[in-house]
Amino acid sequence: MEFIQEKNNKNKSATKNTYLIIKNNIENNEENIIQDLNEKYFKIKECLYRCGNNVLECNKEETKNILFSFLNLKIFLEK
């Protein structure tokens, strides 16, 4: 196990960034929507931690940049 972890750390072979967008299904007041999204976020975060993943939160500016890069992939590939 230590050998594999050391190999992965040296080669960064197991490092991947994955972004999750959590959808809200509740059409109610803002307070209920925020509560629902927070509950989903913490459940997902806990499950990912159990699998040995690091979970980092993005601020609004980082989120906008990530979404822009996905939605405008052609612009980034041309650079």
Long-range contacts (C-beta under 8 A, 24 or more apart in sequence): 19-58, 19-66, 20-44
